[in-house]
Amino acid sequence: MDGYFMFKQKISCRVLRQSEVHPQLFKGANRKFKKVPWEKIEAERVNKDRTPEEQAKRVARVLKKDRKRSDNIASSGIDYQYEPLRAQQAPKPKKIKFSS
């Protein structure tokens, strides 16, 4: 295969001497491949329960992006009206005092 072209690249191959081979070159080669369940891992990461601080940070980031998007639309001279996310957000609950 020495000198062959593959994907517009010239391949250079040669046989290595035993002293040139790294001792850990084929370390773990006889193990069976274990598939990593990336879909499950990502689903757990996305669907995890968040603290109120984390949720507030996420909402603030989305509101900031929405505000920036509406400013970009307005600065482009496009007359486009839509209900911003601030209006769709649920109002903060008022504190409830429990009397004992």
All heavy atoms as an XYZ file, in Angstrom:
833
protein
N       0.818     -1.199      0.000
C       0.000      0.000      0.000
C       0.861      1.262      0.000
O       0.316      2.344     -0.084
C      -0.913      0.025      1.226
C      -1.954     -1.050      1.321
S      -3.501     -0.731      0.492
C      -3.993      0.849      1.025
N       2.172      1.100      0.113
C       3.033      2.271      0.154
C       2.965      3.001     -1.186
O       3.156      2.409     -2.241
C       4.482      1.859      0.456
C       5.351      3.065      0.696
O       4.853      4.040      1.287
O       6.521      3.058      0.281
N       2.659      4.288     -1.135
C       2.601      5.084     -2.343
C       1.208      5.189     -2.936
O       1.003      5.935     -3.888
N       0.241      4.462     -2.392
C      -1.132      4.569     -2.895
C      -1.732      5.912     -2.481
O      -1.314      6.514     -1.496
C      -1.999      3.443     -2.331
C      -1.873      2.136     -3.059
C      -0.709      1.374     -2.995
C      -2.937      1.644     -3.799
C      -0.603      0.173     -3.647
C      -2.840      0.438     -4.459
C      -1.673     -0.294     -4.387
O      -1.572     -1.483     -5.035
N      -2.726      6.352     -3.244
C      -3.434      7.575     -2.907
C      -4.807      7.218     -2.350
O      -5.522      6.396     -2.918
C      -3.594      8.471     -4.136
C      -2.345      9.211     -4.481
C      -1.428      8.693     -5.377
C      -2.083     10.440     -3.893
C      -0.272      9.382     -5.684
C      -0.939     11.140     -4.204
C      -0.026     10.605     -5.100
N      -5.138      7.831     -1.231
C      -6.441      7.627     -0.622
C      -6.945      8.980     -0.158
O      -6.292      9.658      0.643
C      -6.350      6.660      0.568
C      -7.693      6.328      1.190
S      -7.568      5.198      2.580
C      -7.164      3.688      1.749
N      -8.121      9.386     -0.657
C      -8.716     10.671     -0.310
C      -7.733     11.818     -0.588
O      -7.524     12.694      0.231
C      -9.177     10.711      1.145
C     -10.086      9.592      1.512
C      -9.685      8.621      2.406
C     -11.350      9.500      0.949
C     -10.532      7.589      2.754
C     -12.198      8.460      1.288
C     -11.791      7.498      2.186
N      -7.087     11.749     -1.744
C      -6.144     12.773     -2.201
C      -4.900     12.883     -1.316
O      -4.234     13.911     -1.290
C      -6.819     14.139     -2.311
C      -7.986     14.170     -3.262
C      -8.623     15.534     -3.291
C      -9.834     15.534     -4.205
N     -10.522     16.820     -4.208
N      -4.618     11.847     -0.566
C      -3.422     11.820      0.281
C      -2.578     10.601     -0.101
O      -3.110      9.517     -0.333
C      -3.803     11.713      1.774
C      -4.590     12.880      2.311
C      -3.723     14.118      2.451
O      -2.552     14.038      2.785
N      -4.314     15.272      2.178
N      -1.272     10.788     -0.134
C      -0.382      9.678     -0.444
C      -0.088      8.903      0.835
O       0.291      9.478      1.858
C       0.932     10.207     -1.033
C       1.850      9.124     -1.506
C       3.086      9.711     -2.154
C       4.025      8.618     -2.609
N       5.247      9.164     -3.188
N      -0.284      7.605      0.787
C      -0.081      6.751      1.955
C       1.366      6.278      1.977
O       1.904      5.849      0.954
C      -1.024      5.532      1.910
C      -2.479      5.994      1.965
C      -0.735      4.583      3.058
C      -3.463      4.878      1.806
N       1.984      6.356      3.158
C       3.329      5.811      3.313
C       3.269      4.740      4.391
O       2.845      4.993      5.514
C       4.335      6.902      3.679
O       3.972      7.489      4.898
N       3.668      3.526      4.017
C       3.618      2.391      4.937
C       4.982      1.720      4.974
O       5.723      1.715      3.997
C       2.584      1.361      4.459
S       0.944      2.027      4.290
N       5.292      1.142      6.119
C       6.509      0.344      6.238
C       6.360     -0.582      7.434
O       5.520     -0.357      8.316
C       7.749      1.214      6.389
C       7.800      2.033      7.656
C       9.030      2.928      7.667
N       9.059      3.740      8.873
C       9.634      3.359     10.010
N      10.246      2.201     10.093
N       9.618      4.157     11.064
N       7.159     -1.601      7.484
C       7.149     -2.555      8.583
C       8.065     -2.028      9.678
O       9.211     -1.637      9.408
C       7.613     -3.949      8.107
C       7.645     -4.924      9.259
C       6.710     -4.459      6.998
N       7.570     -1.993     10.912
C       8.351     -1.486     12.037
C       9.183     -2.596     12.648
O       8.761     -3.753     12.723
C       7.413     -0.922     13.109
C       6.560      0.264     12.711
C       5.630      0.633     13.850
C       7.422      1.446     12.345
N      10.348     -2.201     13.135
C      11.164     -3.141     13.899
C      10.542     -3.308     15.283
O       9.780     -2.448     15.740
C      12.594     -2.624     14.023
C      13.348     -2.618     12.696
C      14.827     -2.338     12.911
N      15.079     -1.093     13.637
C      15.228      0.096     13.073
N      15.159      0.202     11.762
N      15.457      1.151     13.806
N      10.859     -4.366     15.957
C      10.294     -4.641     17.274
C      10.657     -3.529     18.266
O       9.865     -3.180     19.131
C      10.822     -5.990     17.798
C      10.191     -6.448     19.095
C       8.707     -6.757     18.938
O       8.268     -7.180     17.876
N       7.933     -6.524     19.983
N      11.817     -2.921     18.119
C      12.234     -1.859     19.033
C      11.444     -0.565     18.813
O      11.373      0.270     19.705
C      13.732     -1.590     18.876
O      13.992     -1.148     17.557
N      10.859     -0.389     17.631
C      10.101      0.813     17.329
C       8.645      0.747     17.793
O       7.977      1.773     17.880
C      10.106      1.072     15.821
C      11.472      1.408     15.258
C      11.415      1.581     13.760
O      10.906      0.688     13.067
O      11.890      2.641     13.293
N       8.164     -0.459     18.078
C       6.763     -0.625     18.473
C       6.623     -0.250     19.942
O       7.358     -0.740     20.795
C       6.300     -2.086     18.247
C       4.868     -2.266     18.720
C       6.426     -2.456     16.789
N       5.646      0.621     20.238
C       5.390      1.028     21.616
C       4.812     -0.159     22.381
O       3.964     -0.892     21.871
C       4.397      2.198     21.643
C       4.358      2.907     22.946
N       3.594      2.476     24.008
C       5.002      4.024     23.369
C       3.754      3.303     25.025
N       4.609      4.246     24.669
N       5.261     -0.367     23.642
C       4.784     -1.551     24.376
C       3.279     -1.560     24.638
O       2.688     -2.622     24.800
C       5.559     -1.502     25.700
C       6.295     -0.233     25.718
C       6.257      0.382     24.365
N       2.638     -0.406     24.672
C       1.201     -0.370     24.961
C       0.369     -0.097     23.704
O      -0.757      0.377     23.791
C       0.906      0.689     26.014
C       1.509      0.365     27.357
C       1.092      1.361     28.415
O       0.560      2.418     28.109
N       1.341      1.015     29.662
N       0.929     -0.429     22.528
C       0.252     -0.157     21.274
C      -1.097     -0.883     21.176
O      -2.106     -0.292     20.817
C       1.140     -0.545     20.097
C       0.539     -0.353     18.709
C       0.272      1.121     18.453
C       1.459     -0.922     17.648
N      -1.137     -2.140     21.532
C      -2.369     -2.926     21.427
C      -2.953     -3.253     22.794
O      -3.634     -4.252     22.959
C      -2.107     -4.209     20.639
C      -1.723     -3.946     19.212
C      -0.418     -4.111     18.789
C      -2.671     -3.504     18.308
C      -0.072     -3.861     17.474
C      -2.320     -3.252     16.995
C      -1.019     -3.425     16.576
N      -2.721     -2.387     23.763
C      -3.241     -2.620     25.101
C      -4.771     -2.581     25.074
O      -5.370     -1.637     24.567
C      -2.728     -1.540     26.062
C      -3.193     -1.720     27.480
C      -2.645     -0.627     28.370
C      -3.161     -0.788     29.779
N      -2.712      0.289     30.641
N      -5.420     -3.615     25.587
C      -6.873     -3.685     25.635
C      -7.508     -4.056     24.314
O      -8.720     -3.906     24.152
N      -6.709     -4.563     23.371
C      -7.251     -4.878     22.048
C      -8.113     -6.131     22.060
O      -8.942     -6.317     21.178
C      -6.109     -5.050     21.057
N      -7.954     -7.005     23.032
C      -8.707     -8.253     23.057
C     -10.031     -8.129     23.798
O     -10.700     -9.122     24.025
C      -7.861     -9.366     23.693
C      -6.656     -9.702     22.834
O      -6.735     -9.609     21.614
N      -5.559    -10.065     23.458
N     -10.388     -6.911     24.195
C     -11.675     -6.723     24.870
C     -12.778     -6.521     23.858
O     -12.553     -5.967     22.781
C     -11.617     -5.508     25.790
C     -11.021     -5.828     27.150
C     -11.188     -4.658     28.050
N     -10.220     -3.632     27.653
C     -10.115     -2.452     28.191
N     -10.926     -2.108     29.160
N      -9.223     -1.590     27.792
N     -13.975     -6.917     24.221
C     -15.128     -6.725     23.364
C     -15.571     -5.261     23.471
O     -15.561     -4.691     24.556
C     -16.260     -7.654     23.796
C     -17.375     -7.739     22.810
C     -18.348     -8.835     23.181
C     -19.423     -8.945     22.118
N     -20.351    -10.031     22.398
N     -15.969     -4.688     22.362
C     -16.384     -3.293     22.343
C     -17.700     -3.141     23.078
O     -18.646     -3.891     22.851
C     -16.525     -2.805     20.902
C     -16.938     -1.365     20.801
C     -16.037     -0.354     21.071
C     -18.232     -1.027     20.469
C     -16.416      0.973     20.983
C     -18.623      0.294     20.381
C     -17.710      1.293     20.639
N     -17.756     -2.160     23.960
C     -18.965     -1.892     24.723
C     -19.534     -0.556     24.259
O     -18.872      0.475     24.348
C     -18.634     -1.837     26.219
C     -19.827     -1.660     27.103
C     -19.407     -1.680     28.563
C     -20.593     -1.464     29.468
N     -20.197     -1.418     30.878
N     -20.766     -0.579     23.755
C     -21.402      0.627     23.231
C     -21.793      1.538     24.395
O     -22.380      1.101     25.371
C     -22.637      0.260     22.426
C     -23.296      1.430     21.747
C     -24.505      0.979     20.941
C     -25.153      2.133     20.237
N     -25.736      3.110     21.133
N     -21.469      2.821     24.262
C     -21.834      3.804     25.276
C     -23.231      4.323     24.949
O     -23.466      4.800     23.833
C     -20.817      4.965     25.306
C     -21.220      6.003     26.324
C     -19.425      4.448     25.588
N     -24.174      4.255     25.887
C     -25.550      4.700     25.610
C     -25.678      6.220     25.678
O     -26.221      6.786     26.630
C     -26.365      4.016     26.714
C     -25.405      3.885     27.843
C     -24.055      3.655     27.217
N     -25.177      6.915     24.645
C     -25.153      8.373     24.657
C     -26.541      8.977     24.728
O     -26.741     10.009     25.378
C     -24.425      8.907     23.419
C     -22.964      8.588     23.418
C     -22.308      7.762     22.565
C     -21.983      9.068     24.332
N     -20.982      7.700     22.878
C     -20.745      8.503     23.981
C     -22.006      9.919     25.433
C     -19.569      8.755     24.655
C     -20.826     10.177     26.107
C     -19.635      9.596     25.714
N     -27.523      8.347     24.072
C     -28.880      8.886     24.092
C     -29.432      8.892     25.515
O     -30.043      9.870     25.950
C     -29.808      8.066     23.188
C     -29.478      8.159     21.716
C     -28.421      7.162     21.279
O     -28.020      6.294     22.090
O     -27.970      7.260     20.124
N     -29.196      7.804     26.230
C     -29.685      7.693     27.610
C     -28.982      8.702     28.514
O     -29.619      9.366     29.342
C     -29.464      6.275     28.123
C     -29.980      6.040     29.508
C     -29.736      4.615     29.951
C     -30.188      4.416     31.371
N     -29.859      3.086     31.874
N     -27.683      8.847     28.337
C     -26.908      9.780     29.151
C     -27.383     11.216     28.913
O     -27.587     11.981     29.865
C     -25.397      9.639     28.847
C     -24.898      8.281     29.336
C     -24.605     10.765     29.480
C     -23.498      7.938     28.877
N     -27.584     11.576     27.649
C     -28.039     12.925     27.330
C     -29.456     13.168     27.823
O     -29.781     14.254     28.298
C     -27.963     13.183     25.825
C     -26.602     13.608     25.363
C     -26.133     14.890     26.024
O     -26.805     15.928     25.924
O     -25.075     14.868     26.661
N     -30.330     12.153     27.711
C     -31.704     12.308     28.190
C     -31.719     12.548     29.697
O     -32.471     13.395     30.194
C     -32.529     11.076     27.843
N     -30.877     11.843     30.424
C     -30.801     12.046     31.877
C     -30.257     13.433     32.207
O     -30.725     14.085     33.141
C     -29.928     10.968     32.510
C     -30.574      9.604     32.516
C     -29.637      8.511     33.001
O     -28.449      8.812     33.280
O     -30.091      7.359     33.085
N     -29.275     13.891     31.429
C     -28.697     15.204     31.684
C     -29.711     16.316     31.407
O     -29.832     17.266     32.189
C     -27.456     15.410     30.807
C     -26.714     16.710     31.083
C     -25.572     16.916     30.121
N     -26.019     17.186     28.780
C     -26.408     18.387     28.337
N     -26.402     19.420     29.141
N     -26.799     18.544     27.093
N     -30.467     16.183     30.333
C     -31.428     17.213     29.960
C     -32.632     17.214     30.895
O     -33.147     18.267     31.264
C     -31.871     17.007     28.493
C     -33.054     17.876     28.148
C     -30.721     17.285     27.558
N     -33.077     16.024     31.306
C     -34.302     15.905     32.095
C     -34.076     15.918     33.598
O     -35.013     15.667     34.352
C     -35.041     14.621     31.713
C     -35.485     14.629     30.281
O     -35.766     15.681     29.728
N     -35.536     13.469     29.670
N     -32.870     16.203     34.039
C     -32.600     16.171     35.474
C     -33.358     17.275     36.204
O     -33.744     18.297     35.609
C     -31.101     16.304     35.741
C     -30.561     17.691     35.517
C     -29.102     17.769     35.900
C     -28.607     19.197     35.721
N     -27.242     19.356     36.127
N     -33.588     17.067     37.480
C     -34.230     18.086     38.297
C     -33.236     19.200     38.569
O     -32.083     18.948     38.910
C     -34.712     17.486     39.621
C     -35.841     16.503     39.420
O     -36.601     16.662     38.443
O     -35.968     15.573     40.237
N     -33.698     20.426     38.424
C     -32.814     21.570     38.614
C     -33.202     22.346     39.849
O     -34.373     22.397     40.226
C     -32.888     22.477     37.382
C     -32.244     21.822     36.186
C     -32.256     22.702     34.974
N     -31.489     22.103     33.907
C     -31.911     21.098     33.167
N     -33.087     20.580     33.379
N     -31.151     20.606     32.222
N     -32.216     22.966     40.440
C     -32.470     23.799     41.607
C     -33.122     25.097     41.136
O     -33.027     25.456     39.953
C     -31.148     24.121     42.338
O     -30.312     24.872     41.455
C     -30.434     22.854     42.778
N     -33.773     25.812     42.027
C     -34.370     27.091     41.618
C     -33.351     28.080     41.054
O     -33.668     28.844     40.131
C     -34.992     27.627     42.904
C     -35.254     26.423     43.732
C     -34.159     25.452     43.389
N     -32.118     28.050     41.564
C     -31.083     28.945     41.051
C     -30.733     28.598     39.604
O     -30.578     29.477     38.750
C     -29.813     28.891     41.913
C     -29.989     29.403     43.323
C     -30.565     28.345     44.267
O     -30.441     27.133     43.969
O     -31.145     28.736     45.287
N     -30.579     27.287     39.321
C     -30.265     26.863     37.965
C     -31.406     27.228     37.004
O     -31.162     27.695     35.889
C     -30.037     25.351     37.917
C     -28.759     24.891     38.569
C     -28.637     23.389     38.612
O     -29.671     22.696     38.653
O     -27.499     22.901     38.618
N     -32.634     27.009     37.449
C     -33.782     27.327     36.600
C     -33.875     28.823     36.336
O     -34.154     29.253     35.210
C     -35.074     26.816     37.246
C     -36.294     26.988     36.398
C     -36.245     26.194     35.104
O     -35.514     25.223     34.983
N     -37.008     26.625     34.131
N     -33.621     29.634     37.359
C     -33.655     31.092     37.186
C     -32.576     31.532     36.196
O     -32.813     32.424     35.360
C     -33.460     31.789     38.524
N     -31.419     30.914     36.263
C     -30.328     31.246     35.351
C     -30.702     30.891     33.909
O     -30.449     31.659     32.980
C     -29.066     30.494     35.771
C     -27.828     30.857     35.010
C     -26.631     30.127     35.582
C     -25.373     30.454     34.801
N     -24.209     29.737     35.311
N     -31.353     29.725     33.722
C     -31.783     29.308     32.389
C     -32.829     30.261     31.824
O     -32.775     30.661     30.667
C     -32.346     27.893     32.432
C     -31.296     26.817     32.607
C     -31.921     25.479     32.913
N     -32.798     25.013     31.878
C     -32.480     24.098     30.953
N     -31.294     23.546     30.992
N     -33.343     23.725     30.045
N     -33.785     30.648     32.661
C     -34.847     31.554     32.216
C     -34.257     32.915     31.859
O     -34.624     33.509     30.848
C     -35.938     31.674     33.303
C     -36.893     32.806     32.998
C     -36.690     30.365     33.444
N     -33.325     33.395     32.681
C     -32.694     34.684     32.408
C     -31.951     34.646     31.074
O     -32.005     35.612     30.290
C     -31.743     35.057     33.534
N     -31.284     33.550     30.790
C     -30.542     33.422     29.537
C     -31.504     33.417     28.333
O     -31.248     34.072     27.328
C     -29.709     32.144     29.566
C     -28.795     31.985     28.385
C     -27.813     30.855     28.521
N     -28.395     29.676     29.107
C     -27.863     29.009     30.139
N     -26.746     29.411     30.688
N     -28.447     27.936     30.615
N     -32.627     32.713     28.469
C     -33.601     32.672     27.374
C     -34.222     34.046     27.157
O     -34.416     34.482     26.017
C     -34.683     31.606     27.663
C     -35.831     31.719     26.697
C     -34.086     30.223     27.606
N     -34.545     34.748     28.244
C     -35.124     36.088     28.115
C     -34.145     37.054     27.461
O     -34.540     37.904     26.652
C     -35.553     36.610     29.483
C     -36.745     35.905     30.128
C     -36.985     36.452     31.519
C     -37.972     36.035     29.270
N     -32.863     36.931     27.806
C     -31.840     37.793     27.220
C     -31.729     37.545     25.712
O     -31.658     38.494     24.920
C     -30.499     37.537     27.902
C     -29.366     38.394     27.395
C     -28.084     38.081     28.135
C     -26.919     38.874     27.562
N     -25.656     38.516     28.210
N     -31.754     36.263     25.318
C     -31.683     35.936     23.900
C     -32.906     36.448     23.160
O     -32.806     36.954     22.035
C     -31.559     34.420     23.716
C     -30.182     33.880     24.055
C     -30.135     32.397     23.951
C     -29.980     31.975     22.522
N     -29.738     30.526     22.380
N     -34.076     36.359     23.792
C     -35.308     36.837     23.165
C     -35.275     38.357     23.006
O     -35.680     38.888     21.968
C     -36.520     36.409     23.989
C     -37.814     36.794     23.323
O     -38.024     36.405     22.160
O     -38.626     37.496     23.971
N     -34.783     39.038     24.027
C     -34.675     40.494     23.957
C     -33.712     40.901     22.839
O     -33.989     41.809     22.052
C     -34.184     41.035     25.302
C     -34.379     42.522     25.481
C     -33.985     43.011     26.873
N     -34.448     42.156     27.954
C     -33.657     41.424     28.758
N     -32.360     41.458     28.611
N     -34.169     40.682     29.721
N     -32.599     40.203     22.729
C     -31.615     40.492     21.692
C     -32.207     40.216     20.305
O     -31.996     40.986     19.363
C     -30.367     39.643     21.915
C     -29.213     39.992     21.036
C     -27.977     39.209     21.428
C     -26.799     39.597     20.572
N     -25.594     38.836     20.926
N     -32.974     39.143     20.179
C     -33.599     38.812     18.902
C     -34.587     39.898     18.487
O     -34.606     40.325     17.336
C     -34.318     37.468     19.005
C     -34.957     37.014     17.715
C     -35.692     35.701     17.861
N     -34.820     34.647     18.327
C     -34.985     33.964     19.469
N     -35.994     34.225     20.261
N     -34.141     33.025     19.820
N     -35.404     40.361     19.440
C     -36.377     41.397     19.101
C     -35.680     42.712     18.743
O     -36.125     43.437     17.847
C     -37.363     41.610     20.251
O     -36.696     42.108     21.387
N     -34.558     43.018     19.422
C     -33.793     44.223     19.076
C     -33.198     44.116     17.678
O     -33.180     45.092     16.925
C     -32.682     44.469     20.103
C     -33.218     44.860     21.468
O     -34.397     45.253     21.552
O     -32.452     44.767     22.452
N     -32.706     42.924     17.315
C     -32.137     42.726     15.982
C     -33.208     42.875     14.907
O     -32.958     43.470     13.847
C     -31.479     41.352     15.861
C     -30.146     41.289     16.554
O     -29.539     42.315     16.828
N     -29.687     40.089     16.866
N     -34.400     42.356     15.184
C     -35.493     42.487     14.215
C     -35.868     43.946     14.047
O     -36.062     44.430     12.928
C     -36.701     41.639     14.668
C     -36.370     40.144     14.548
C     -37.936     41.963     13.854
C     -37.397     39.237     15.162
N     -35.955     44.675     15.169
C     -36.329     46.084     15.102
C     -35.245     46.909     14.408
O     -35.551     47.817     13.625
C     -36.593     46.621     16.503
N     -33.976     46.609     14.678
C     -32.894     47.388     14.071
C     -32.767     47.100     12.574
O     -32.231     47.925     11.834
C     -31.571     47.101     14.770
O     -31.178     45.765     14.540
N     -33.270     45.957     12.130
C     -33.244     45.633     10.703
C     -34.314     46.379      9.934
O     -34.346     46.327      8.708
C     -33.440     44.127     10.494
O     -32.405     43.421     11.109
N     -35.216     47.031     10.657
C     -36.272     47.785     10.003
C     -37.486     46.936      9.691
O     -38.345     47.342      8.919
N     -37.566     45.762     10.285
C     -38.697     44.863     10.053
C     -39.753     45.153     11.110
O     -39.460     45.157     12.308
C     -38.251     43.390     10.123
C     -37.179     43.121      9.075
C     -39.434     42.467      9.943
C     -36.513     41.774      9.207
N     -40.963     45.376     10.659
C     -42.062     45.630     11.582
C     -42.721     44.292     11.896
O     -43.617     43.838     11.181
C     -43.068     46.599     10.963
C     -44.163     46.962     11.954
O     -43.900     46.888     13.174
O     -45.271     47.304     11.504
N     -42.254     43.649     12.938
C     -42.750     42.320     13.307
C     -43.112     42.340     14.783
O     -42.284     42.634     15.639
C     -41.665     41.265     13.040
C     -42.081     39.865     13.384
C     -43.005     39.182     12.611
C     -41.541     39.214     14.482
C     -43.375     37.897     12.913
C     -41.909     37.929     14.798
C     -42.830     37.264     14.010
O     -43.203     35.985     14.318
N     -44.347     42.057     15.062
C     -44.814     42.049     16.444
C     -45.109     40.618     16.877
O     -45.797     39.885     16.167
C     -46.095     42.895     16.565
C     -45.909     44.350     16.191
C     -44.960     45.059     17.146
O     -44.953     44.780     18.342
N     -44.160     45.966     16.617
N     -44.580     40.242     17.998
C     -44.895     38.947     18.584
C     -44.884     39.106     20.093
O     -44.323     40.047     20.640
C     -43.910     37.871     18.128
C     -42.497     38.046     18.652
C     -42.064     37.340     19.768
C     -41.594     38.895     18.036
C     -40.779     37.491     20.246
C     -40.316     39.059     18.513
C     -39.915     38.341     19.615
O     -38.648     38.484     20.095
N     -45.523     38.161     20.737
C     -45.593     38.220     22.194
C     -44.250     37.781     22.768
O     -43.828     36.640     22.571
C     -46.697     37.297     22.708
C     -46.949     37.425     24.181
C     -48.097     36.549     24.645
O     -48.660     35.818     23.827
O     -48.400     36.602     25.843
N     -43.543     38.670     23.437
C     -42.224     38.285     23.956
C     -42.342     37.252     25.072
O     -43.400     37.067     25.660
C     -41.648     39.600     24.472
C     -42.810     40.484     24.697
C     -43.869     40.047     23.735
N     -41.261     36.598     25.316
C     -41.253     35.552     26.340
C     -41.506     36.114     27.736
O     -41.993     35.411     28.610
C     -39.929     34.792     26.307
C     -39.699     33.932     25.073
C     -38.322     33.311     25.127
C     -40.754     32.864     24.962
N     -41.172     37.393     27.928
C     -41.426     37.993     29.241
C     -42.909     37.974     29.560
O     -43.318     37.767     30.693
C     -40.912     39.435     29.271
C     -39.425     39.559     29.324
C     -39.032     41.022     29.450
N     -39.438     41.781     28.275
C     -38.656     42.018     27.230
N     -37.440     41.556     27.215
N     -39.091     42.714     26.211
N     -43.749     38.191     28.532
C     -45.196     38.209     28.744
C     -45.741     36.800     28.959
O     -46.748     36.625     29.644
C     -45.882     38.849     27.548
N     -45.072     35.805     28.404
C     -45.540     34.432     28.536
C     -45.100     33.801     29.850
O     -45.617     32.767     30.238
C     -45.022     33.590     27.380
C     -45.534     34.037     26.035
C     -44.856     33.275     24.913
O     -44.154     32.313     25.154
N     -45.071     33.724     23.690
N     -44.126     34.414     30.495
C     -43.591     33.859     31.731
C     -44.622     33.987     32.848
O     -45.301     34.999     32.986
C     -42.317     34.607     32.114
C     -41.556     33.993     33.255
C     -40.274     34.771     33.527
O     -40.056     35.836     32.971
N     -39.452     34.236     34.386
N     -44.735     32.950     33.655
C     -45.688     32.961     34.759
C     -45.240     33.972     35.804
O     -44.040     34.106     36.080
C     -45.773     31.579     35.389
N     -46.185     34.701     36.414
C     -45.793     35.674     37.431
C     -45.244     34.966     38.664
O     -45.592     33.820     38.955
C     -47.096     36.412     37.742
C     -48.168     35.473     37.340
C     -47.627     34.662     36.207
N     -44.370     35.684     39.366
C     -43.789     35.109     40.572
C     -44.875     34.954     41.627
O     -45.708     35.853     41.813
C     -42.678     36.005     41.122
C     -41.429     35.997     40.306
C     -40.334     36.781     40.999
C     -39.057     36.722     40.215
N     -37.978     37.445     40.874
N     -44.896     33.833     42.320
C     -45.921     33.665     43.345
C     -45.646     34.573     44.540
O     -44.500     34.826     44.905
C     -45.788     32.186     43.730
C     -44.403     31.818     43.356
C     -44.041     32.671     42.171
N     -46.721     35.059     45.119
C     -46.570     35.904     46.286
C     -46.309     35.019     47.497
O     -46.726     33.870     47.545
C     -47.843     36.724     46.510
C     -48.094     37.688     45.376
C     -49.350     38.466     45.594
C     -49.550     39.422     44.414
N     -50.822     40.108     44.492
N     -45.609     35.582     48.439
C     -45.281     34.801     49.632
C     -46.546     34.562     50.448
O     -47.370     35.454     50.634
C     -44.247     35.534     50.487
C     -42.904     35.613     49.810
C     -41.867     36.236     50.708
C     -40.541     36.302     49.983
N     -39.512     36.885     50.813
N     -46.671     33.354     50.895
C     -47.842     32.969     51.686
C     -47.397     32.786     53.131
O     -46.448     32.043     53.401
C     -48.464     31.669     51.161
C     -48.872     31.853     49.703
C     -49.633     31.257     52.003
C     -49.302     30.563     49.032
N     -48.070     33.472     54.022
C     -47.751     33.330     55.447
C     -48.739     32.350     56.044
O     -49.959     32.499     55.900
C     -47.826     34.669     56.156
C     -46.744     35.638     55.762
C     -46.804     36.884     56.606
C     -45.704     37.851     56.223
N     -45.737     39.063     57.029
N     -48.202     31.374     56.701
C     -49.050     30.412     57.390
C     -49.080     30.767     58.877
O     -48.039     30.948     59.494
C     -48.493     28.993     57.217
C     -48.563     28.520     55.809
C     -47.442     28.543     54.985
C     -49.744     28.052     55.268
C     -47.495     28.109     53.682
C     -49.828     27.607     53.955
C     -48.703     27.636     53.160
N     -50.264     30.866     59.400
C     -50.376     31.146     60.837
C     -50.556     29.811     61.544
O     -51.296     28.940     61.123
C     -51.546     32.070     61.116
O     -52.750     31.482     60.640
N     -49.863     29.664     62.652
C     -49.954     28.393     63.376
C     -50.958     28.434     64.485
O     -51.550     29.355     64.868
C     -48.604     28.011     63.947
O     -48.042     29.054     64.678
